[in-house]
Amino acid sequence: MLSLQTIAGVYRLGLEIGFFSKDEVIEWEDRLIELEQRPSSELIDVSMAVNSEPVDVVSALRRLQGEHGDAMPVKVLLGLLWLNAKHKCDNEAIVHYLYRFSNEISSDSLDDEVVVKMNIIEDEYRFTDLDETDVENFLRPFSKYGDEWKR
């Protein structure tokens, strides 16, 4: 089971790259608050950001996630992208997410080789005929993390 900090990190990164909307994040927070007997102030801060800009929600999620350099949120979000690629979502959107994602993550969260490959996929998509299986093959190692999210 994923920790609250990991889930907050996934939503933060997903919001930053446009994978999740602000409304989806607020909806998750509201459901979580309903389940908690004593929700933390960080949870309430995210929920109260309903009329704020997405950057404010990202800041609140960052506080909820904490400052540890955990790679799990990165892997989970890549797993979610794999699930979308597998279900034949718009390949262009997934490539765009990968490109934005590669610019958002810190080097301590993922191997440099993976980040470089994210950028290469975007370049190949723009300048050549990138096959959708190339994107799926890149994301496949992260599939188990996407499956973990679904639980």
KOLFI-659840 format. One record per residue: residue in one letter; x, y, z of N, C-alpha, C in turn. Coordinates in pm, whole numbers, plus 50000, padded with zeros to 5 digits. Atoms other than C-alpha are relative to their C-alpha. Layout:
BEGIN
aXYZXYZXYZ ...
This chain:
BEGIN
m500844988250000500005000050000500895012450000 l499234987750010501255034649912499745009050121 s500144990949886501885059350193499315012949956 l500624987150027500055092350219500995009649934 q498974991250056503315110450143500264996549853 t499785004250139503825089849826498835004349912 i501184996250078500255095849707499985015249979 a499934985450014500635133149776501055003849896 g498954997450098503865132449575499554997049857 v500525003450132502135115249283499045010849951 y500944989450039499345140749282500745013149972 r499234987750023501865169249310500664999749864 l499325001150130503945157149017499004999649886 g501025000950104500835148348818499355013449971 l500564986650020499395183048873501005009049929 e498974991750062502695199248776500134997449850 i499835003050143502805181248441498674999949924 g501304999550066499065183948369499294986749990 f500635013250003498255147148420498744999850086 f501164998449914495895155048707499555014549996 s500514986449989493645185248731499975004050148 k500114995149863493415207049038498744994350066 d501245005349945489835195049084500144985450043 e499775014049962490945158449088500774999150131 v499195000049879493505166249357499145004050120 i500864995349891490995185449571498974989250036 e500965010849976488465157149529500624988850084 w499305010349923491035131849656500185004650144 e499784994749865491875153949952498715000450081 d501284999449929488225159250040499554986150045 r500365013749961487575121550037500864995350116 l499085004149894490625116150254499655006750133 i500384992749879489545142750502498754993950063 e501225006249949486135126250533500314987150075 l499655012749937487835093450629500815001650128 e499144997649885490175108750885499205005550118 q500644994449882489025114851240500615013650035 r499294987549971491655141751288500945002949883 p499144997350117492925153350948501095010150035 s498884990949975496275170650949499745013649937 s500154986550056496555207650880500465000449855 e499545000550139498455199150560498894995049907 l501145004850079495455179250433498965010949982 i500994989350005493125207750516500485011349910 d499444989550086495465232650344499754997049853 v500215003650140495195213450017498535001449966 s501444999350025491425210750044499515014549992 m500414985949998491105247950119500505007749878 a499424993450117493045256349802499094998949878 v500945002350110489945249449591499875012449910 n500114987850080489785285849476501355006349969 s498664995150022493535289549447500524995649864 e499335004050122495875285949155500624986250020 p499365013249987497335251349080501355000450071 v498694998949934500745263449199499855000050152 d500255000049856499245269049545499674985950049 v500325013849965497865233649548501284991649999 v498715007050008501305220749441500815002750126 s499254996549877502885239349736499424992750121 a500635006949888500345224549977500304985049995 l499665014350014500975189549838501454997450036 r498575001549965504715194849875500174999750151 r499935000149852504205202750245499474986750054 l500565012749957502055171650282500954988549970 q499065010550040504595150150099501244999950088 g498764999149923507505162450305501175002249906 e498834996250079511005169650187500944988549968 h499105011150030512425134750146500084997949849 g499775002150142513865126049803499574986249955 d500525013250031511725095249761499714998649851 a500235002550142511675080549410498644993549974 m501255007250021508385062249465498935008249927 p501014992550077506055090649350500345000949851 v499564999450140508105093449030499684986949930 k500245013250059507855056148965498514997349984 v501455002150008504135055349039499415008049884 l500534991950110503425083948800500424994449865 l499585006750124505475066748530499164987549975 g500895011650012503395035648600498625003949952 l501304995150046500215055748552500065004049853 l499834996750142501555068848222500034987249917 w499985012850070502245032748122498584994649983 l501395004850009498645023348201499245007649891 n500654992150105497475051847978500504996049862 a499445004250130499825041447698499454986349960 k500505013550025498685005447730498555000149953 h501414999050038495055015947697499815009549882 k500044992550126495905035047381499495014350014 c500304985849988495465070047515500875007549899 d499294991650096496775098247304501514999650023 n498565001549988500445090547244500695013650010 e499414986649996501215127247187499925005850141 a500154995049863499855135947532500984993150094 i499085007349913501925108747698501435004749979 v498664994950029505075120747522500175013950061 h499954986649940504265156147634500164999050152 y499855002149855503825144047994501434995850034 l498625004649974507185126247976500985011549992 y499104988650017508905157447850499885009650119 r500204990949887507365179748119500504993550129 f499585007549882508035152848378501515000150015 s498545000449995511715150748287500575013350049 n499554986949954511995187948364499605002950144 e500504997749865510195185148699500704991850108 i499475009049898511925156248871501455003450032 s498634997649958515125159249066500864987849966 s499105010850040518155138548977500124989150106 d499925010349897518035120449311498764991150004 s501225007850002514555106949231500014988849898 l500015009750108515435086948923501364999949933 d498735001050072518425074648726500075010349889 d499824990450108519845100648489499694993849865 e500255007150126519595074648213498525000149964 v501445000050024515815073248251499545014049959 v500374986250033515495111248244500455003349858 v499514997650136517635112747930499114993049899 k500865007550091515465086047768498645007049984 m501244992450010512365106847847500145011249896 n499764989150095513845135947653500224994749859 i499775006050132514965113347368498674996049937 i501325003950052511435099547332499275012249945 e500674987950046510095134847302500615004949869 d499324995950124512705143847039499654990849884 e500345009650105512035111946844498565001849954 y501414998150036508325118746855499835012249908 r500124987850080508755153846715500674998949864 f499214999750122511335145946450500004987149918 t500055012650074510725109746346498654993450023 d501235007749978508005083846340500204990950120 l499905007949877508085072246699498814990650008 d501045010249988506145040146730499475000350143 e500574999849865503725039047023500544988850087 t499415010849920505335006347129501315004550064 d498784994749938508545026047193499675006450135 v500414993649876506715046247456499594989450102 e500425010849910505095015147603501214992250053 n498825007649957508444996847612500825007850102 f499284991849903510075025947793499304999850136 l500764999049876507285027548051499734986550066 r500345013349949506774989848095500664996550134 p499395003449871509334986148379499315006650121 f500684992849892507155010148581498564995250018 s501395004549999503924990648522499564995350139 k500395005049869503964974548866499635011450096 y500314988549915503895009049025498635005849965 g501344995850041500835018648822498954990750056 d500915009849942499184986648936499825002250150 e500064997249856500004995749296499055011650027 w500874988449986498145028749249498534995849995 k501385004250019494975010749142499414993150122 r500495007349882494734991549473499295008650097 
